[in-house]
Amino acid sequence: MALKDFKQLLGLVGKREKQRIAVAMAQDTDVLMAIDAAHSAGLADGVLIGSKEKLQKIADAQQISLNNYEIIDVGDESETVRRAVEIVRSGDAQVIMKGLCSTATFLKGILNKEKGLRSAKVLSHLAIFESANYHKLLFMSDAAMNIAPELNDKIAITQNAISALHALGYKTPKTAMISAVEKVNPELMPSTADAALISKMAERGQIKNVLIDGPLALDNALSPKANEIKGLKSSLNGDADLCIVPNIETGNVFYKLLTILGNALVAGVILGASVPVVLTSRADSENAKFLSIAAALAVSGKRR
């Protein structure tokens, strides 16, 4: 099964048990509006940790009723993160979200060795795009967390993303290891060798329940016509569900080209913690934050 668009993903969330989202330093207008949209859609409840006074001012301005939410009145930034993490660790919330707090403080709380949420070797970002120019949702990792991942990091990033797609109902996600070319050139382009190694690992069952090919240039990953023209025989045949990029520069450009020039709808979730993490950019729209919440709920939730 491949999800065609975000409407289908939202439908998937609607079939899951309703969950709770702990929001650290929740006094952010777009974040509060996104949480309220998720609540209004019947997808999730929120635990809002932050300044109650500031939350009330935003709620009044946006005509949001805070009676729908549990509010924990905390002023200190680090304390809001600690309380959000504590709520998740206790099982009282199934998703954690960054509000107005700094990314560094937020991640420090999640990565705390004794009282944090880290569960995998690597935390990684999974982006999800709905583009008018592609026939289904397209997943990509990693555009936000790992700057220059080495081979073992790439394996972990790939595994995180595959596990998320399995949770969304993909039995064997079609995964493309992206480079600039489809030929292995370890001396001049080391990412091609990493891609080939990970592809071979999947072929031999070291990475399970997935179809991986690489290295592939982006056109080979997404266009059957490009494969035909180049005479390339790929097990994906230009129909990738998931693209794994070689470094953060590639992922960042991929993300921004699709959203700014391609007008794609986008969601993002951090993987590798014990629960999905919603860590959106300040530049992301309210809708992108809402879709990111939906993506986290879809990855996390149990079926009704």
N, C-alpha and C positions, 0 to 999 in steps of 0.2 A: 504494500500500500504506500502510495506517495500522496502527501497533502498538496492539493492544488493551490490553495490560497489561505489567507488568514481567517476567512470565514469558516473554512473547514477546521482549522486549528481551534477556533473559538467553540465550534460545535463539539470538538473532542473534550475541551475543558468542561463544557456543560454536562458531560457524561461522567465526570469525575466527582468524587466527594468534595464538598465545599471545604476550603482550606483557610488558614489564617496567615496573614503576612505581617511580620514585625518590621516596622519602619524606624530606622535610626535617624533622629533629628528630623522629624516629619514636617516641620514648619517651612515647607517649600511649596509654592503655589501649584506648579505643574505636577509634582509628585502627589500632592493631596487630591488634585482633580483626577489624576489617573487612578488612584486608590478608590476614589468615590465612584468612578466609572465602572471599575471592577465590582464594587459592592452593588451598585445599581443594576448591573447585569446578572447579579446572583452568582458570581464566580468565586468571591472571596470576602472574608471579613478582615479588618485591619486592627492591629495594635499599634497605636501611634505614640512613639516615645519622643518627647521633646518639650519645648516651652508651651504650656497650655494657653498662655496669654497670646502668644504669636499665632498659634494654631487657630485660636478663636477669631482673631482679626482676619486671617486668610479665609476661614470658613464663612464669616459674615460677608466678606467682599464677593465670594463666589457662590453664595447661597447654598452652602453645604451644611448639613446637620451633623454635628459632632456626636449627637446622641446615638448614632449608629456604630460608634467605635469605642473600644477601650482606650483610654488615654492615660499615659504615665507621664506625669509632669516632672521633667528633668531638664535642667539648664545646661549642664556641662556636656561638651561634645563627646569626650571619651566615655563618660558615664552612659550616655544614650546608646552608644555602640555596645558597651558591656551589657547593658540591660537587654538589648535586642538579641544579642548572642545567647544570653542566659535563657531567655524565653524560648528560643529555638531548641537549645540543648535540653530543656525540660519537656519538649514535645508539644508545647502550647502554641507553636506556630510552625508551619511547614515550608515557608519561604522567608528570606530576609532581604530587605531592600535598603539601599542608601538614600537618605534624604539630603538635607543641607550640609551634612558633615563632610569633611575632606575625605578624599579617596584613601589617602595614606592612613588616617585614623581608622577608617572603616575596615580596610584590609588587615591592619595590625590586629584588630579585635578578632577577625575571622581566623587569622593564621596563628593566633596564640597557641603555643604547644600544649598548654595545660587546660585552658578553658575556651579554646576556639572551636572552629567547625571543620577544619581541614580533614579530608578523608582520603584523598588521592595524592599521588606523587607531585602533581602539578595542578595549579589552578589555571583554567583557560577560558577564553571568551568564545561563545558560539553566537554568530550573527545569523539571522533568518531574514531572507528578502522575498518580497512579492513584487515581481517585475512584469510589466506588460510584454516584455520581450522574451520571457521564458515561460514554459508551459506548466510549471509547478513551483512550489516553494523551493528556494535554493538556500542551503546552509553553508556557512563558511567559518573556519577557525584557523588562526587566532589573530584577531585584529587589535587586541587591546591589552593583553597581559604579558606575553612572553616576547621579549625584544628580538633575541637572536637564538632561538632554541637549537640545541644540539640534538643528535639522533635520538637519544633516550627521552628527551623532552618532547620531541615530535611524536614519538610512539605514544606517550602519555596523553598528549593533546588529541591525537587521533582516537585513542581509546575513550577519552571523555566524551568526544563528539558522537562517536558510534553508540555509546551507552545511552546518550540522550535521544538519539533517533530510534533506538530500540524501544525506549519508553513511550515514544510517540507512535509506535506501531509498525515501524519499518523493520522487516525481518532480516533483510540483507541490504543495508544502505549502499548505494553505488557511490563510491568514494574516490575522488581524484586527488592525487598528490601533485600539486601545482608547481611548475617551474617555468622557465622561459621557453624551453624546448622539450621535445619528447625523446631526445636521445641522451643516453647516460654519458656525462662528461665530468668525471670526478675531479679532474685537475682544474679546469676553468670554471666549472659550475657545480660545486659540491652538493648543492640541494638536489641535483638530479640523482646522485648516488644514494642519498638518504631516501628519496622517493622510491627508487628501485628496491632498496632493502626492505622498506615497509611493505611494499607491494608483494614481495616474495614471502615475507612473514605471514601475510594474510593468506596467500596461496597455500602455505603449508600448515595453516590452522593455528599459528601462534597468536593471531588476532582473529577472533571467531565471529561467525555470523555476519560477514561483511564481504563485499566485492570491491577490491581496491586495485587501481591501476595507476601507474606512474613510472617515470615522470611524464606529465602531460602539460602542454601549454594550455592556456585557458580556452582557446578555441576548440582544441581537441576534447576538452572536458565537457563542453556545452553545445557543440555543434556537430551533428552527424555529417553535414556537408563538408566541414573542414577536414574530417577524417577521410572522407571520400576523395577530396581533392589531393590531400597529402599521401593517399594510399596507405593510411595507418590503420592497422587492425587493433582495435581496443575492445576489451571486454565491456567497457562502459558505453561505447559507441555514441559519444556525445550526449549522454543522458544522465549526467551526474546529479545525485541528490546533495552531495557534500563535497566541498573543496577544502583541502588542507593547504594553506599557504606556507611558504618556507620561512617567512620572517614578518615582523610587525610592519615594516615599510610596505610590503606587498599587501598585507591585510588592510592596512589603513587606506591605501589608495583604492583598493578593491571596494571597500565599504563606502567611501566618499564619492567615488565615481557613480556607483549604483544609485546612491540616495540623492546626490546633488544634480548630476547630469541625467541620470536615468530615471529620476523621480520614483524610485522603488520605495515601497513601504518596508519598514525594517523593525526588527525586534532583536534584543540581545539578552543573553543570560550568561552568568559566570558558573562554570562547572568545576567539579573537583572538591567541593565542600560537601558536608553531610546533607545539606539541602541546597536547592538552586538559589543563586544570589542575583538580585536585580541591581545592577550598578550601571545606570544610564549616564550619558554625557549631559552636561549643562545645555548643550546645543540641541539635544534631542527634543522633539515636539512632545506635547502631552499625549498624542496618539501613539508615538513610538514608545513612550513610557507605559502606556496602557497595554500595548501589544507585548512589551517585554514582560509585564506582569503575567499576561495570559500564557506566554511561552514558558515561564518558570512554573506556573501552575500545571501546565500540560506535562512537563517533564517530571514534576514531583508527584502528581496526584494519583490516587487509587481509583479504580473504576467503581461506580455506584453498585 
